[in-house]
Amino acid sequence: MKKSIVILLHIGFWLCYLLLIGIMLAVFYRSSNQAIDQTERVINAFKSLFLFAFFPSFLTFYGCYLIVFQKFLQQKKFLLSLLFGILISIGASIIAYVVMRYFIESGQMNDMDKGGVNGRSTAVRTILFMSFISSIAGLAALIIKGFITWFNEIKLKEELKQKNHETEMALIKSQLDPHFLFNTLNNIDVLILKDAEEASNYLNKLSDILRFMLYETKTDEILLRKEIEYIEKYIELQKIRTANANYVSFEVIGNPANIPIAPMVFIPFIENAFKHSTNKKIDNAINVQLFINKENIIFVCENKYDPNRKVIQESNGLGNHLIQRRLNLIYPEQHLLELEKQINLYSVKLTIKNG
């Protein structure tokens, strides 16, 4: 939601709030003693409006708006939301009461002190009533903040849907370009003469990859174990191009069971590693690791490369900007992407909060 609209919502709320309080005060003073000096009535009305009603409500409103909603209510901690909302309204009312009695009405301090128990009882009742009024403003703050958050989430989902579509198209072009597909089919064709059973196995893996990319990626989330299965098959197909069995290493540490993840969030980095790894005879030229714990999912992909060799940049590859944009949309403030390029080693570390 635009900032200008949010500001108008705040201004509109406070105008309605002040209008309501003004009407209540007008009714009160109309029914009160008419002998009071008009100037004194205006001053008393201002004091009541600002300190008794507006000031504690203002503090409570923005305390709930900025703290309670984001820290507790949005996290579905309803009991803590209620508790902190009440504490903020009481605290704001105490501050407003102290300001009203001790700074503006300082001349009445002795009267309050002389009042003893009755004076304290009056103070408690006044603070409780002020807390009740300010709690209404706090509730309104939660409603307004909830509406703004709900609207922003709808807008974010629409943007995410469009960006996912663009990313899916880029991923399909990136992964299923003719280069990859034709090389894989040619390698399988050669295997048919040497080992028909092994060639059939690779054809099944290629079929699974096509099925995964065309159907499984339609949803916003898939199980992490399915993503891992796809990565394993993708690596196996890429390894057809080399006789070095230790060219690529892939390791999963932790239990991926029942953990959701955005589809194909890791594969662009693995694909880039294969593109830029220039020597297939080196052991562990590409090293991929996935660490899973209760807090985070950590993906690490490293590939060795020759800095003196020029690599032709393919126009249909998935760039880091689009990858980062997609991550920002799917995991806002819940991920950390670290890219590091050394003399002969390029590394990617992606940390995503688990759950």
C-alpha positions in Angstrom: 0.0 0.0 0.0 1.3 3.5 -0.9 2.6 5.6 2.0 0.3 8.4 1.1 -2.7 6.1 1.5 -1.4 4.9 4.9 -0.9 8.5 6.1 -4.5 9.4 5.0 -5.8 6.4 7.0 -4.0 7.6 10.1 -5.2 11.2 9.6 -8.7 10.1 9.0 -8.7 8.0 12.1 -7.5 10.8 14.3 -9.9 13.3 12.8 -12.8 11.0 13.6 -11.4 10.3 17.0 -11.0 14.0 17.9 -14.5 14.7 16.5 -16.0 12.1 18.7 -14.2 13.3 21.8 -15.2 16.9 20.9 -18.9 15.9 20.7 -18.7 14.1 24.1 -17.0 17.2 25.7 -19.6 19.5 24.1 -22.4 17.5 25.6 -20.7 17.4 28.9 -20.0 21.1 29.2 -23.5 21.9 27.9 -25.0 20.1 30.8 -22.5 21.4 33.4 -22.5 24.6 35.4 -23.1 27.6 33.1 -21.6 30.0 35.6 -18.1 28.9 34.9 -16.0 31.5 33.0 -16.0 30.8 29.3 -12.2 31.1 29.0 -11.8 28.6 31.8 -14.2 26.2 30.1 -12.1 26.3 26.9 -8.9 25.7 28.9 -10.5 22.8 30.8 -11.8 21.4 27.5 -8.4 21.5 25.9 -6.8 19.9 28.9 -9.4 17.1 28.9 -9.2 16.6 25.2 -5.5 16.5 24.9 -4.3 14.9 28.2 -7.3 12.9 29.3 -8.2 11.4 25.9 -5.8 12.2 23.1 -2.4 11.8 24.7 -2.8 8.3 26.2 -4.7 7.2 23.1 -1.9 8.4 20.9 0.8 6.5 22.9 -1.3 3.4 23.0 -2.2 3.5 19.3 1.3 3.7 18.1 2.6 1.3 20.7 0.1 -1.3 19.5 0.7 -0.3 15.8 4.5 -0.6 15.9 5.2 -3.1 18.6 2.2 -5.4 19.6 1.1 -6.2 16.0 4.5 -7.0 14.6 6.1 -8.7 17.6 3.1 -10.7 18.9 -0.2 -10.5 17.0 1.4 -11.2 13.6 3.1 -14.2 15.1 -0.3 -15.4 16.4 0.7 -14.9 20.0 -2.7 -13.7 21.0 -2.3 -13.9 24.8 0.9 -11.9 24.7 -0.8 -9.4 22.4 -3.6 -8.8 24.9 -1.2 -8.6 27.8 1.1 -6.1 26.2 -1.8 -4.1 24.8 -3.2 -3.7 28.3 0.2 -2.8 29.7 0.8 -0.2 27.1 -2.6 1.4 27.6 -2.1 1.5 31.4 1.4 2.8 31.1 0.3 5.5 28.6 -2.6 6.5 31.0 -0.3 6.8 34.0 2.1 9.0 32.0 -0.8 11.2 30.9 -2.2 11.4 34.4 1.1 12.4 35.9 1.6 15.1 33.3 -1.9 16.4 33.8 -1.8 16.4 37.6 1.8 17.3 38.4 2.8 19.7 35.6 -0.3 21.4 34.4 -2.4 21.1 37.5 0.5 21.3 39.9 -1.4 23.6 42.2 -3.7 20.8 43.0 -1.0 18.5 44.2 -1.6 19.3 47.8 -5.3 18.7 47.3 -4.5 15.2 46.0 -2.1 14.5 48.8 -4.6 15.7 51.4 -7.2 13.5 49.9 -5.4 10.4 51.3 -7.2 7.2 50.4 -10.0 9.0 48.5 -7.4 10.9 46.4 -5.6 7.7 45.5 -8.9 6.0 44.8 -9.9 8.8 42.5 -6.5 8.6 40.7 -6.9 4.9 40.2 -10.4 5.3 38.8 -9.2 8.1 36.5 -6.3 6.0 35.2 -8.5 3.0 34.6 -11.0 5.1 32.7 -8.2 6.6 30.6 -6.8 3.1 30.0 -10.2 2.0 28.7 -10.4 4.9 26.3 -6.8 4.4 25.1 -7.3 0.7 24.7 -10.1 1.4 22.1 -7.5 3.4 20.2 -5.1 0.5 20.5 -7.7 -1.9 19.2 -8.3 0.4 16.2 -4.5 0.5 15.6 -4.4 -3.3 15.4 -7.3 -3.3 13.0 -5.7 -0.6 10.7 -2.3 -2.3 10.8 -4.0 -5.7 10.1 -5.8 -4.2 7.1 -2.7 -2.7 5.7 -0.7 -5.9 6.2 -3.5 -8.0 4.6 -3.6 -5.6 1.6 0.2 -5.7 1.2 0.2 -9.5 1.4 -2.4 -9.7 -1.4 -0.3 -7.3 -3.5 2.9 -9.3 -2.7 1.2 -12.6 -3.7 0.2 -11.1 -7.1 3.7 -9.9 -7.7 5.1 -13.2 -6.5 2.8 -15.1 -8.9 3.9 -13.0 -11.8 7.6 -13.3 -10.8 7.3 -17.1 -10.3 5.9 -17.4 -13.8 8.8 -15.4 -15.2 11.2 -17.5 -13.2 9.7 -20.7 -14.3 10.0 -19.7 -17.9 13.6 -18.6 -17.4 14.4 -21.9 -15.5 12.9 -24.0 -18.2 14.9 -22.1 -20.8 18.0 -22.3 -18.6 17.7 -26.0 -17.8 16.1 -27.4 -20.9 18.1 -25.5 -23.5 18.9 -27.5 -26.6 22.5 -27.7 -25.4 21.7 -29.7 -22.3 18.9 -31.8 -23.9 20.7 -32.8 -27.1 23.9 -33.6 -25.3 22.0 -35.8 -22.8 20.2 -37.6 -25.6 23.4 -38.1 -27.6 25.1 -39.5 -24.5 22.2 -41.8 -23.9 22.3 -42.9 -27.5 25.9 -43.9 -27.2 25.1 -45.8 -24.0 22.4 -47.8 -25.8 25.1 -49.6 -27.8 27.3 -50.2 -24.8 24.8 -50.8 -21.9 21.1 -50.7 -22.8 20.0 -51.1 -19.2 22.1 -48.1 -18.1 20.8 -46.1 -21.0 17.2 -46.9 -20.1 18.0 -45.8 -16.5 19.2 -42.4 -17.7 16.2 -42.0 -20.0 14.0 -42.6 -16.9 15.9 -40.0 -15.0 15.5 -37.5 -17.9 11.8 -38.3 -18.0 11.5 -37.6 -14.3 13.3 -34.3 -14.6 11.0 -33.2 -17.4 7.9 -34.3 -15.4 9.2 -32.5 -12.3 9.9 -29.2 -14.1 6.7 -29.2 -16.0 4.3 -30.3 -13.3 5.8 -30.3 -9.8 7.0 -26.6 -10.0 3.4 -25.3 -10.5 2.9 -25.1 -6.7 4.4 -22.5 -4.4 6.0 -25.2 -2.2 7.1 -28.8 -2.5 8.7 -31.2 0.0 12.5 -30.7 0.3 13.0 -34.4 -0.3 11.5 -34.1 -3.8 13.8 -31.2 -4.5 16.7 -33.3 -3.4 15.6 -36.2 -5.6 15.5 -33.8 -8.6 19.0 -32.4 -7.8 20.4 -36.0 -7.6 18.9 -36.9 -11.0 20.1 -33.7 -12.5 23.7 -34.3 -11.3 23.6 -37.9 -12.6 22.6 -36.7 -16.0 25.3 -34.1 -16.1 27.9 -36.7 -15.0 27.3 -38.7 -18.3 29.6 -36.2 -19.9 32.7 -37.2 -17.9 34.4 -40.5 -17.0 35.5 -39.0 -13.7 33.2 -40.5 -11.1 34.5 -38.0 -8.5 33.9 -34.9 -10.6 30.8 -33.9 -8.6 30.0 -34.5 -4.9 26.6 -34.0 -3.4 25.9 -34.5 0.3 22.8 -34.0 2.4 23.3 -33.6 6.2 20.1 -33.7 8.3 16.6 -35.0 7.8 14.6 -33.4 5.0 11.3 -35.2 5.9 8.2 -33.0 5.8 10.1 -29.8 5.3 8.6 -27.5 2.6 10.7 -25.5 0.2 10.1 -23.3 -2.8 10.6 -25.4 -6.0 13.9 -25.2 -7.8 15.4 -22.7 -5.5 18.8 -24.4 -5.5 19.1 -25.7 -9.0 20.1 -22.4 -10.7 23.3 -22.3 -8.6 24.1 -25.9 -9.5 23.5 -25.3 -13.2 25.8 -22.3 -13.1 28.5 -24.4 -11.4 28.4 -26.9 -14.2 28.5 -24.1 -16.8 31.6 -22.5 -15.3 33.5 -25.6 -14.1 36.1 -25.9 -16.9 38.0 -29.1 -16.1 36.0 -32.3 -15.7 39.1 -34.4 -14.9 39.5 -32.7 -11.5 38.1 -34.5 -8.4 35.5 -32.6 -6.5 35.4 -29.8 -9.2 31.9 -29.2 -8.0 30.9 -29.7 -4.4 27.3 -29.3 -3.3 26.2 -29.7 0.3 22.8 -29.3 2.0 22.7 -28.8 5.8 19.3 -29.2 7.5 18.6 -28.4 11.1 15.6 -27.1 13.2 16.5 -23.4 12.5 17.9 -23.3 9.0 18.4 -24.9 5.7 21.9 -24.1 4.4 22.8 -24.7 0.8 26.5 -24.6 -0.2 27.7 -24.9 -3.8 31.3 -24.5 -4.8 32.9 -25.0 -8.2 36.5 -24.8 -9.3 37.3 -22.9 -12.5 40.2 -21.7 -14.6 40.4 -17.9 -14.3 42.5 -17.6 -17.4 39.9 -19.4 -19.6 37.2 -17.4 -21.2 33.7 -18.8 -20.7 31.1 -18.0 -23.3 28.2 -16.3 -21.6 24.9 -17.9 -22.6 22.0 -15.5 -22.9 19.4 -17.9 -21.7 21.0 -18.4 -18.3 19.3 -17.4 -15.1 21.1 -14.3 -13.8 21.9 -13.6 -10.1 19.6 -10.6 -10.2 16.5 -12.6 -11.0 17.5 -15.3 -8.5 17.9 -12.7 -5.8 14.6 -11.1 -6.7 12.8 -14.4 -6.5 14.3 -15.1 -3.1 13.3 -11.7 -1.8 9.7 -12.3 -2.8 9.5 -15.9 -1.5 11.6 -15.5 1.6 11.5 -11.8 2.7 13.9 -11.3 5.6 14.1 -15.1 6.0 17.1 -15.8 3.9 20.7 -14.9 3.4 22.6 -15.3 0.1 26.4 -15.0 0.1 28.4 -15.1 -3.1 32.2 -15.3 -3.0 34.6 -15.4 -5.9 38.2 -16.4 -5.3 41.1 -16.9 -7.7 40.0 -20.4 -8.8 36.9 -21.1 -6.7 33.4 -19.7 -6.8 31.1 -20.4 -3.9 27.5 -19.8 -3.1 25.9 -20.1 0.4 22.2 -19.7 0.8 20.6 -19.8 4.2 16.9 -20.1 4.5 15.0 -20.2 7.8 13.4 -23.6 8.4 9.6 -23.4 8.4 
